Amino acid sequence: MLTEHINRIGIFKRDTTEEEIARLLACQLAEPLQTTHNKLLALLLESLSASRLITPKWQRVAGNNGCFTSKLGKPLTAKDLSAAKQMAEIIDRRKERMILDCIEALEATE
């Protein structure tokens, strides 16, 4: 379900597979996923964290494990992700609603 929502929202430069998302959550990606907008990624991950679906230390974990690159291909550090999180409120409201719908759907399956 998470993979479907991620692909529909367009968080990464290309669609992801369920296996990739599972590897991402286990910090075992062969190569980092490239974001379309760091703010969308930060809002999704912060929302997952707030719902206790991932660690509250997601920025550090993602940065230390090289999970993501920016749309320009630059590795995203914990500092980059923190800055994106602070700017996440300035995103398209439709995309924000899609992320919230994703979280609600995941919570409903618990």
CNS distance restraints for C-alpha pairs under 8 A (distance, minus, plus):
assign (resid   1 and name CA) (resid   5 and name CA) 6.45 0.50 0.50
assign (resid   1 and name CA) (resid 106 and name CA) 7.37 0.50 0.50
assign (resid   2 and name CA) (resid   6 and name CA) 6.10 0.50 0.50
assign (resid   2 and name CA) (resid  21 and name CA) 7.97 0.50 0.50
assign (resid   2 and name CA) (resid 102 and name CA) 6.99 0.50 0.50
assign (resid   2 and name CA) (resid 106 and name CA) 7.34 0.50 0.50
assign (resid   3 and name CA) (resid   7 and name CA) 6.14 0.50 0.50
assign (resid   3 and name CA) (resid  16 and name CA) 6.67 0.50 0.50
assign (resid   3 and name CA) (resid  17 and name CA) 6.50 0.50 0.50
assign (resid   3 and name CA) (resid  18 and name CA) 5.66 0.50 0.50
assign (resid   3 and name CA) (resid  21 and name CA) 6.48 0.50 0.50
assign (resid   4 and name CA) (resid   8 and name CA) 6.13 0.50 0.50
assign (resid   5 and name CA) (resid   9 and name CA) 6.02 0.50 0.50
assign (resid   5 and name CA) (resid  98 and name CA) 7.69 0.50 0.50
assign (resid   5 and name CA) (resid  99 and name CA) 7.64 0.50 0.50
assign (resid   5 and name CA) (resid 102 and name CA) 5.93 0.50 0.50
assign (resid   6 and name CA) (resid  10 and name CA) 6.14 0.50 0.50
assign (resid   6 and name CA) (resid  11 and name CA) 5.95 0.50 0.50
assign (resid   6 and name CA) (resid  12 and name CA) 7.69 0.50 0.50
assign (resid   6 and name CA) (resid  15 and name CA) 7.99 0.50 0.50
assign (resid   6 and name CA) (resid  16 and name CA) 7.81 0.50 0.50
assign (resid   7 and name CA) (resid  11 and name CA) 6.79 0.50 0.50
assign (resid   7 and name CA) (resid  12 and name CA) 7.40 0.50 0.50
assign (resid   7 and name CA) (resid  14 and name CA) 7.83 0.50 0.50
assign (resid   7 and name CA) (resid  15 and name CA) 5.23 0.50 0.50
assign (resid   7 and name CA) (resid  16 and name CA) 6.55 0.50 0.50
assign (resid   9 and name CA) (resid  95 and name CA) 6.35 0.50 0.50
assign (resid   9 and name CA) (resid  98 and name CA) 6.46 0.50 0.50
assign (resid   9 and name CA) (resid  99 and name CA) 7.27 0.50 0.50
assign (resid  10 and name CA) (resid  14 and name CA) 7.73 0.50 0.50
assign (resid  10 and name CA) (resid  15 and name CA) 7.56 0.50 0.50
assign (resid  10 and name CA) (resid  36 and name CA) 7.08 0.50 0.50
assign (resid  11 and name CA) (resid  35 and name CA) 5.73 0.50 0.50
assign (resid  11 and name CA) (resid  36 and name CA) 5.54 0.50 0.50
assign (resid  11 and name CA) (resid  37 and name CA) 6.62 0.50 0.50
assign (resid  11 and name CA) (resid  40 and name CA) 6.14 0.50 0.50
assign (resid  11 and name CA) (resid  41 and name CA) 6.02 0.50 0.50
assign (resid  12 and name CA) (resid  16 and name CA) 7.66 0.50 0.50
assign (resid  12 and name CA) (resid  33 and name CA) 6.63 0.50 0.50
assign (resid  12 and name CA) (resid  34 and name CA) 5.51 0.50 0.50
assign (resid  12 and name CA) (resid  35 and name CA) 4.22 0.50 0.50
assign (resid  12 and name CA) (resid  36 and name CA) 5.18 0.50 0.50
assign (resid  12 and name CA) (resid  37 and name CA) 7.87 0.50 0.50
assign (resid  13 and name CA) (resid  33 and name CA) 7.88 0.50 0.50
assign (resid  13 and name CA) (resid  34 and name CA) 5.65 0.50 0.50
assign (resid  13 and name CA) (resid  35 and name CA) 5.62 0.50 0.50
assign (resid  13 and name CA) (resid  36 and name CA) 5.31 0.50 0.50
assign (resid  13 and name CA) (resid  71 and name CA) 7.35 0.50 0.50
assign (resid  14 and name CA) (resid  34 and name CA) 7.95 0.50 0.50
assign (resid  16 and name CA) (resid  20 and name CA) 6.23 0.50 0.50
assign (resid  16 and name CA) (resid  21 and name CA) 6.99 0.50 0.50
assign (resid  17 and name CA) (resid  21 and name CA) 6.42 0.50 0.50
assign (resid  18 and name CA) (resid  22 and name CA) 6.14 0.50 0.50
assign (resid  19 and name CA) (resid  23 and name CA) 6.11 0.50 0.50
assign (resid  20 and name CA) (resid  24 and name CA) 5.95 0.50 0.50
assign (resid  20 and name CA) (resid  29 and name CA) 6.82 0.50 0.50
assign (resid  21 and name CA) (resid  25 and name CA) 6.15 0.50 0.50
assign (resid  22 and name CA) (resid  26 and name CA) 6.35 0.50 0.50
assign (resid  23 and name CA) (resid  27 and name CA) 5.93 0.50 0.50
assign (resid  23 and name CA) (resid  28 and name CA) 4.84 0.50 0.50
assign (resid  23 and name CA) (resid  29 and name CA) 5.27 0.50 0.50
assign (resid  24 and name CA) (resid  28 and name CA) 5.93 0.50 0.50
assign (resid  24 and name CA) (resid  29 and name CA) 5.50 0.50 0.50
assign (resid  24 and name CA) (resid  67 and name CA) 6.84 0.50 0.50
assign (resid  27 and name CA) (resid  62 and name CA) 7.56 0.50 0.50
assign (resid  27 and name CA) (resid  65 and name CA) 6.33 0.50 0.50
assign (resid  27 and name CA) (resid  67 and name CA) 6.90 0.50 0.50
assign (resid  29 and name CA) (resid  67 and name CA) 6.95 0.50 0.50
assign (resid  31 and name CA) (resid  67 and name CA) 7.43 0.50 0.50
assign (resid  32 and name CA) (resid  66 and name CA) 6.19 0.50 0.50
assign (resid  32 and name CA) (resid  67 and name CA) 4.60 0.50 0.50
assign (resid  32 and name CA) (resid  68 and name CA) 4.65 0.50 0.50
assign (resid  32 and name CA) (resid  69 and name CA) 6.19 0.50 0.50
assign (resid  33 and name CA) (resid  67 and name CA) 6.34 0.50 0.50
assign (resid  33 and name CA) (resid  68 and name CA) 4.80 0.50 0.50
assign (resid  33 and name CA) (resid  69 and name CA) 6.13 0.50 0.50
assign (resid  34 and name CA) (resid  68 and name CA) 5.70 0.50 0.50
assign (resid  34 and name CA) (resid  69 and name CA) 4.69 0.50 0.50
assign (resid  34 and name CA) (resid  70 and name CA) 5.70 0.50 0.50
assign (resid  34 and name CA) (resid  71 and name CA) 5.87 0.50 0.50
assign (resid  34 and name CA) (resid  73 and name CA) 6.69 0.50 0.50
assign (resid  35 and name CA) (resid  41 and name CA) 7.06 0.50 0.50
assign (resid  35 and name CA) (resid  68 and name CA) 6.92 0.50 0.50
assign (resid  35 and name CA) (resid  69 and name CA) 6.27 0.50 0.50
assign (resid  35 and name CA) (resid  70 and name CA) 5.34 0.50 0.50
assign (resid  35 and name CA) (resid  71 and name CA) 5.29 0.50 0.50
assign (resid  36 and name CA) (resid  40 and name CA) 7.98 0.50 0.50
assign (resid  36 and name CA) (resid  70 and name CA) 7.23 0.50 0.50
assign (resid  36 and name CA) (resid  71 and name CA) 5.32 0.50 0.50
assign (resid  37 and name CA) (resid  41 and name CA) 6.71 0.50 0.50
assign (resid  37 and name CA) (resid  70 and name CA) 7.44 0.50 0.50
assign (resid  37 and name CA) (resid  71 and name CA) 6.88 0.50 0.50
assign (resid  38 and name CA) (resid  42 and name CA) 6.10 0.50 0.50
assign (resid  38 and name CA) (resid  70 and name CA) 6.65 0.50 0.50
assign (resid  38 and name CA) (resid  81 and name CA) 7.16 0.50 0.50
assign (resid  38 and name CA) (resid  84 and name CA) 5.73 0.50 0.50
assign (resid  39 and name CA) (resid  43 and name CA) 6.06 0.50 0.50
assign (resid  39 and name CA) (resid  84 and name CA) 4.80 0.50 0.50
assign (resid  39 and name CA) (resid  85 and name CA) 6.14 0.50 0.50
assign (resid  39 and name CA) (resid  87 and name CA) 6.37 0.50 0.50
assign (resid  39 and name CA) (resid  88 and name CA) 4.68 0.50 0.50
assign (resid  39 and name CA) (resid  91 and name CA) 7.15 0.50 0.50
assign (resid  40 and name CA) (resid  44 and name CA) 6.19 0.50 0.50
assign (resid  40 and name CA) (resid  88 and name CA) 6.71 0.50 0.50
assign (resid  40 and name CA) (resid  91 and name CA) 7.37 0.50 0.50
assign (resid  40 and name CA) (resid  95 and name CA) 7.75 0.50 0.50
assign (resid  40 and name CA) (resid  96 and name CA) 7.83 0.50 0.50
assign (resid  41 and name CA) (resid  45 and name CA) 6.15 0.50 0.50
assign (resid  42 and name CA) (resid  46 and name CA) 5.87 0.50 0.50
assign (resid  42 and name CA) (resid  81 and name CA) 6.28 0.50 0.50
assign (resid  42 and name CA) (resid  82 and name CA) 7.78 0.50 0.50
assign (resid  42 and name CA) (resid  84 and name CA) 5.91 0.50 0.50
assign (resid  42 and name CA) (resid  85 and name CA) 4.92 0.50 0.50
assign (resid  42 and name CA) (resid  88 and name CA) 6.65 0.50 0.50
assign (resid  43 and name CA) (resid  47 and name CA) 5.95 0.50 0.50
assign (resid  43 and name CA) (resid  85 and name CA) 6.25 0.50 0.50
assign (resid  43 and name CA) (resid  88 and name CA) 5.70 0.50 0.50
assign (resid  43 and name CA) (resid  96 and name CA) 7.86 0.50 0.50
assign (resid  43 and name CA) (resid  99 and name CA) 7.67 0.50 0.50
assign (resid  44 and name CA) (resid  48 and name CA) 6.17 0.50 0.50
assign (resid  44 and name CA) (resid  99 and name CA) 6.04 0.50 0.50
assign (resid  45 and name CA) (resid  49 and name CA) 6.09 0.50 0.50
assign (resid  45 and name CA) (resid  54 and name CA) 7.77 0.50 0.50
assign (resid  45 and name CA) (resid  58 and name CA) 7.22 0.50 0.50
assign (resid  46 and name CA) (resid  50 and name CA) 6.07 0.50 0.50
assign (resid  46 and name CA) (resid  56 and name CA) 7.82 0.50 0.50
assign (resid  46 and name CA) (resid  58 and name CA) 7.90 0.50 0.50
assign (resid  46 and name CA) (resid  85 and name CA) 7.41 0.50 0.50
assign (resid  47 and name CA) (resid  51 and name CA) 6.26 0.50 0.50
assign (resid  47 and name CA) (resid  99 and name CA) 7.99 0.50 0.50
assign (resid  47 and name CA) (resid 100 and name CA) 7.65 0.50 0.50
assign (resid  47 and name CA) (resid 103 and name CA) 6.96 0.50 0.50
assign (resid  48 and name CA) (resid  52 and name CA) 6.30 0.50 0.50
assign (resid  48 and name CA) (resid  53 and name CA) 5.15 0.50 0.50
assign (resid  48 and name CA) (resid  54 and name CA) 5.83 0.50 0.50
assign (resid  48 and name CA) (resid 103 and name CA) 6.66 0.50 0.50
assign (resid  49 and name CA) (resid  53 and name CA) 5.61 0.50 0.50
assign (resid  49 and name CA) (resid  54 and name CA) 4.85 0.50 0.50
assign (resid  49 and name CA) (resid  55 and name CA) 5.74 0.50 0.50
assign (resid  49 and name CA) (resid  56 and name CA) 5.23 0.50 0.50
assign (resid  49 and name CA) (resid  58 and name CA) 7.45 0.50 0.50
assign (resid  50 and name CA) (resid  56 and name CA) 7.40 0.50 0.50
assign (resid  51 and name CA) (resid 103 and name CA) 7.63 0.50 0.50
assign (resid  51 and name CA) (resid 107 and name CA) 7.64 0.50 0.50
assign (resid  52 and name CA) (resid  56 and name CA) 7.61 0.50 0.50
assign (resid  54 and name CA) (resid  58 and name CA) 7.07 0.50 0.50
assign (resid  57 and name CA) (resid  61 and name CA) 6.28 0.50 0.50
assign (resid  58 and name CA) (resid  62 and name CA) 5.85 0.50 0.50
assign (resid  59 and name CA) (resid  63 and name CA) 5.97 0.50 0.50
assign (resid  59 and name CA) (resid  77 and name CA) 7.75 0.50 0.50
assign (resid  59 and name CA) (resid  78 and name CA) 4.74 0.50 0.50
assign (resid  59 and name CA) (resid  79 and name CA) 7.74 0.50 0.50
assign (resid  59 and name CA) (resid  81 and name CA) 5.89 0.50 0.50
assign (resid  59 and name CA) (resid  82 and name CA) 6.62 0.50 0.50
assign (resid  60 and name CA) (resid  64 and name CA) 5.87 0.50 0.50
assign (resid  60 and name CA) (resid  77 and name CA) 7.77 0.50 0.50
assign (resid  60 and name CA) (resid  78 and name CA) 4.96 0.50 0.50
assign (resid  61 and name CA) (resid  65 and name CA) 6.08 0.50 0.50
assign (resid  61 and name CA) (resid  78 and name CA) 7.79 0.50 0.50
assign (resid  62 and name CA) (resid  66 and name CA) 5.98 0.50 0.50
assign (resid  62 and name CA) (resid  67 and name CA) 5.17 0.50 0.50
assign (resid  62 and name CA) (resid  68 and name CA) 7.15 0.50 0.50
assign (resid  62 and name CA) (resid  77 and name CA) 7.53 0.50 0.50
assign (resid  62 and name CA) (resid  78 and name CA) 6.90 0.50 0.50
assign (resid  63 and name CA) (resid  67 and name CA) 6.67 0.50 0.50
assign (resid  63 and name CA) (resid  68 and name CA) 7.70 0.50 0.50
assign (resid  63 and name CA) (resid  76 and name CA) 6.14 0.50 0.50
assign (resid  63 and name CA) (resid  77 and name CA) 4.30 0.50 0.50
assign (resid  63 and name CA) (resid  78 and name CA) 4.54 0.50 0.50
assign (resid  63 and name CA) (resid  81 and name CA) 7.82 0.50 0.50
assign (resid  64 and name CA) (resid  77 and name CA) 7.28 0.50 0.50
assign (resid  64 and name CA) (resid  78 and name CA) 7.41 0.50 0.50
assign (resid  66 and name CA) (resid  75 and name CA) 6.58 0.50 0.50
assign (resid  66 and name CA) (resid  76 and name CA) 7.07 0.50 0.50
assign (resid  66 and name CA) (resid  77 and name CA) 7.56 0.50 0.50
assign (resid  67 and name CA) (resid  76 and name CA) 7.80 0.50 0.50
assign (resid  68 and name CA) (resid  75 and name CA) 6.09 0.50 0.50
assign (resid  68 and name CA) (resid  76 and name CA) 5.61 0.50 0.50
assign (resid  69 and name CA) (resid  73 and name CA) 5.12 0.50 0.50
assign (resid  69 and name CA) (resid  74 and name CA) 5.09 0.50 0.50
assign (resid  69 and name CA) (resid  75 and name CA) 4.21 0.50 0.50
assign (resid  69 and name CA) (resid  76 and name CA) 5.10 0.50 0.50
assign (resid  70 and name CA) (resid  74 and name CA) 5.18 0.50 0.50
assign (resid  70 and name CA) (resid  75 and name CA) 6.37 0.50 0.50
assign (resid  70 and name CA) (resid  76 and name CA) 6.21 0.50 0.50
assign (resid  76 and name CA) (resid  80 and name CA) 5.67 0.50 0.50
assign (resid  76 and name CA) (resid  81 and name CA) 6.62 0.50 0.50
assign (resid  77 and name CA) (resid  81 and name CA) 6.31 0.50 0.50
assign (resid  78 and name CA) (resid  82 and name CA) 6.06 0.50 0.50
assign (resid  79 and name CA) (resid  83 and name CA) 6.22 0.50 0.50
assign (resid  80 and name CA) (resid  84 and name CA) 6.21 0.50 0.50
assign (resid  81 and name CA) (resid  85 and name CA) 6.06 0.50 0.50
assign (resid  82 and name CA) (resid  86 and name CA) 6.37 0.50 0.50
assign (resid  83 and name CA) (resid  87 and name CA) 6.47 0.50 0.50
assign (resid  84 and name CA) (resid  88 and name CA) 5.95 0.50 0.50
assign (resid  91 and name CA) (resid  95 and name CA) 7.28 0.50 0.50
assign (resid  91 and name CA) (resid  96 and name CA) 6.89 0.50 0.50
assign (resid  92 and name CA) (resid  96 and name CA) 6.32 0.50 0.50
assign (resid  93 and name CA) (resid  97 and name CA) 6.11 0.50 0.50
assign (resid  94 and name CA) (resid  98 and name CA) 6.31 0.50 0.50
assign (resid  95 and name CA) (resid  99 and name CA) 6.33 0.50 0.50
assign (resid  96 and name CA) (resid 100 and name CA) 6.29 0.50 0.50
assign (resid  97 and name CA) (resid 101 and name CA) 6.04 0.50 0.50
assign (resid  98 and name CA) (resid 102 and name CA) 6.22 0.50 0.50
assign (resid  99 and name CA) (resid 103 and name CA) 6.39 0.50 0.50
assign (resid 100 and name CA) (resid 104 and name CA) 6.18 0.50 0.50
assign (resid 101 and name CA) (resid 105 and name CA) 6.10 0.50 0.50
assign (resid 102 and name CA) (resid 106 and name CA) 6.23 0.50 0.50
assign (resid 103 and name CA) (resid 107 and name CA) 6.10 0.50 0.50
assign (resid 104 and name CA) (resid 108 and name CA) 6.12 0.50 0.50
assign (resid 105 and name CA) (resid 109 and name CA) 6.63 0.50 0.50
assign (resid 106 and name CA) (resid 110 and name CA) 6.88 0.50 0.50
